[in-house]
């Protein structure tokens, strides 16, 4: 028979014999853990692990659905914006082609030749073009803006404090914020400018 001091080291408990139902689970380690050891996977109830798996899948599917919905909304907005832009460009191109007609009507007005049925046609045409967003600009006395006005001549005068449009030779037109044609003007500048 062995003595207790032969089966264990000094400071440790002696080994004991375990029989029958007193045996420990073989998956559990009785030795203390050391740094770097891998902890054994905890034993869980299969119903709980299945519920956690379903929750994880639900979270993933929800996130994926939100991403797809967001992408679709962005696509729909982009298509709508592009359609509007194409429509505005098409309208601007048609209106730019009609500017010589408007110039001819303007010249006929100045000469007093717009009368009778022709006057009614010009009124309907101008109303239809205005409904499409065509706006004329350029009046005598407007401050000169090189982005909107084309200077045909320039004179100096003490009567103005800044460059000013004194006569509109040909009106300018725009659709919304898009410039179709700048206004041709005579410009007067202050005489003290060099």
C-alpha positions as CSV (number, residue, x, y, z in Angstrom):
1,X,0.0,0.0,0.0
2,X,1.2,3.5,-0.8
3,X,1.5,6.2,1.7
4,X,-0.3,9.6,1.2
5,X,3.0,11.4,0.9
6,X,4.0,9.2,-2.1
7,X,0.9,10.1,-4.2
8,X,1.1,13.9,-4.0
9,X,3.6,16.7,-3.6
10,X,4.0,18.8,-0.6
11,X,1.3,21.5,-0.3
12,X,-1.2,19.6,-2.6
13,X,-4.2,17.5,-1.6
14,X,-3.7,13.7,-1.9
15,X,-5.5,12.0,-4.8
16,X,-8.7,10.3,-3.9
17,X,-10.6,7.5,-5.6
18,X,-14.0,8.5,-7.0
19,X,-16.5,5.7,-7.8
20,X,-19.8,5.5,-9.6
21,X,-22.0,8.6,-9.7
22,X,-19.4,10.8,-7.9
23,X,-17.2,11.0,-11.1
24,X,-16.8,14.4,-12.5
25,X,-17.7,15.4,-16.1
26,X,-14.7,14.4,-18.3
27,X,-15.1,17.7,-20.2
28,X,-14.2,19.7,-17.1
29,X,-10.6,20.3,-16.3
30,X,-9.6,20.1,-12.6
31,X,-6.3,21.8,-13.0
32,X,-6.1,25.6,-12.6
33,X,-6.0,27.6,-15.8
34,X,-2.8,29.1,-16.9
35,X,-2.4,32.2,-19.1
36,X,-2.8,31.2,-22.8
37,X,-5.1,28.2,-22.0
38,X,-8.2,27.9,-24.1
39,X,-11.4,27.8,-22.1
40,X,-13.7,24.9,-22.9
41,X,-16.9,25.9,-24.6
42,X,-19.7,26.2,-22.1
43,X,-22.5,23.7,-22.3
44,X,-25.8,25.5,-23.3
45,X,-29.3,24.5,-23.7
46,X,-29.9,23.7,-27.5
47,X,-33.2,25.8,-27.5
48,X,-31.3,28.8,-26.2
49,X,-28.5,28.5,-28.8
50,X,-31.2,28.1,-31.6
51,X,-33.0,31.2,-30.4
52,X,-29.7,33.1,-30.4
53,X,-29.0,31.9,-33.9
54,X,-32.4,33.0,-35.1
55,X,-31.9,36.4,-33.4
56,X,-28.6,36.8,-35.2
57,X,-30.1,35.8,-38.6
58,X,-33.0,38.2,-38.0
59,X,-30.6,41.1,-37.2
60,X,-28.6,40.3,-40.4
61,X,-31.7,40.1,-42.6
62,X,-33.0,43.4,-41.1
63,X,-29.8,45.2,-41.7
64,X,-29.7,43.8,-45.3
65,X,-33.3,44.9,-45.9
66,X,-32.5,48.4,-44.6
67,X,-29.5,48.7,-46.9
68,X,-31.4,47.6,-50.0
69,X,-34.3,49.9,-49.1
70,X,-31.8,52.8,-48.7
71,X,-30.1,52.0,-52.0
72,X,-33.5,51.8,-53.8
73,X,-34.6,55.2,-52.4
74,X,-31.3,56.8,-53.5
75,X,-31.7,55.3,-57.0
76,X,-35.3,56.5,-57.3
77,X,-34.3,60.1,-56.2
78,X,-31.3,60.0,-58.7
79,X,-33.6,58.9,-61.6
80,X,-36.2,61.5,-60.7
81,X,-33.5,64.2,-60.6
82,X,-32.0,63.0,-63.9
83,X,-35.4,63.0,-65.6
84,X,-36.0,66.6,-64.5
85,X,-32.6,67.7,-65.7
86,X,-33.1,66.1,-69.1
87,X,-36.6,67.7,-69.4
88,X,-35.1,71.1,-68.5
89,X,-32.4,70.7,-71.1
90,X,-34.9,69.7,-73.8
91,X,-37.1,72.7,-73.0
92,X,-34.1,75.1,-72.9
93,X,-33.0,73.8,-76.4
94,X,-36.4,74.3,-77.9
95,X,-36.7,77.8,-76.4
96,X,-33.2,78.7,-77.6
97,X,-34.3,77.8,-81.1
98,X,-37.3,80.2,-80.8
99,X,-35.3,83.2,-79.7
100,X,-34.8,84.5,-83.3
101,X,-38.6,84.4,-83.7
102,X,-39.0,86.5,-80.5
103,X,-36.4,88.9,-81.9
104,X,-38.4,89.3,-85.1
105,X,-41.6,89.9,-83.1
106,X,-39.8,92.5,-81.0
107,X,-38.6,94.3,-84.1
108,X,-42.2,94.2,-85.5
109,X,-43.5,95.7,-82.3
110,X,-40.9,98.5,-82.5
111,X,-42.0,99.3,-86.1
112,X,-45.7,99.1,-85.2
113,X,-46.4,96.2,-87.5
114,X,-48.0,93.9,-84.9
115,X,-51.7,94.4,-85.4
116,X,-54.9,92.5,-85.8
117,X,-54.7,88.7,-85.9
118,X,-50.9,88.8,-85.8
119,X,-51.0,90.6,-82.5
120,X,-53.2,87.8,-81.0
121,X,-50.7,85.2,-82.3
122,X,-47.8,86.9,-80.6
123,X,-49.7,87.2,-77.3
124,X,-50.5,83.5,-77.3
125,X,-46.9,82.6,-78.2
126,X,-45.4,84.8,-75.5
127,X,-47.8,83.4,-72.9
128,X,-47.0,79.8,-73.9
129,X,-43.3,80.5,-73.7
130,X,-43.7,82.2,-70.3
131,X,-45.6,79.1,-69.1
132,X,-42.5,77.0,-70.1
133,X,-40.4,79.2,-67.9
134,X,-38.9,81.6,-70.4
135,X,-38.0,85.0,-68.9
136,X,-36.6,88.0,-70.6
137,X,-34.3,90.4,-68.8
138,X,-32.5,93.6,-69.4
139,X,-33.9,97.1,-68.8
140,X,-32.2,100.4,-69.0
141,X,-30.8,101.4,-65.7
142,X,-29.8,97.9,-64.6
143,X,-26.4,97.6,-63.1
144,X,-24.0,96.1,-65.7
145,X,-23.3,92.4,-64.9
146,X,-20.8,90.7,-67.3
147,X,-22.4,87.3,-66.5
148,X,-25.8,88.6,-67.8
149,X,-25.0,91.4,-70.2
150,X,-23.0,91.7,-73.3
151,X,-21.6,95.3,-73.7
152,X,-21.8,96.5,-77.3
153,X,-20.5,100.0,-76.5
154,X,-19.2,101.8,-73.5
155,X,-19.3,105.5,-72.7
156,X,-18.2,107.6,-69.7
157,X,-20.4,109.9,-67.7
158,X,-20.6,111.8,-64.4
159,X,-24.3,110.9,-64.0
160,X,-23.6,107.2,-63.0
161,X,-21.8,105.9,-59.9
162,X,-21.1,102.4,-61.3
163,X,-21.3,100.7,-64.7
164,X,-24.9,100.8,-65.8
165,X,-26.9,99.5,-68.8
166,X,-28.2,102.7,-70.6
167,X,-29.9,101.0,-73.6
168,X,-31.0,97.5,-74.3
169,X,-30.2,96.6,-77.9
170,X,-31.4,93.0,-77.6
171,X,-33.1,91.4,-74.5
172,X,-31.5,88.5,-72.7
173,X,-33.4,85.3,-71.9
174,X,-33.2,82.6,-69.3
175,X,-35.1,79.5,-68.2
176,X,-35.0,79.0,-64.5
177,X,-31.4,79.5,-63.5
178,X,-30.0,78.6,-67.0
179,X,-28.9,81.5,-69.2
180,X,-30.0,81.1,-72.8
181,X,-28.7,84.4,-74.1
182,X,-27.1,87.5,-72.5
183,X,-28.7,90.9,-73.1
184,X,-26.9,93.2,-75.5
185,X,-26.5,96.6,-74.0
186,X,-24.9,100.0,-74.2
187,X,-23.0,100.6,-71.0
188,X,-22.1,103.8,-69.2
189,X,-19.3,104.0,-66.7
190,X,-18.3,106.7,-64.2
191,X,-15.9,109.1,-65.7
192,X,-13.4,108.9,-62.8
193,X,-12.5,105.2,-63.6
194,X,-9.3,104.5,-65.5
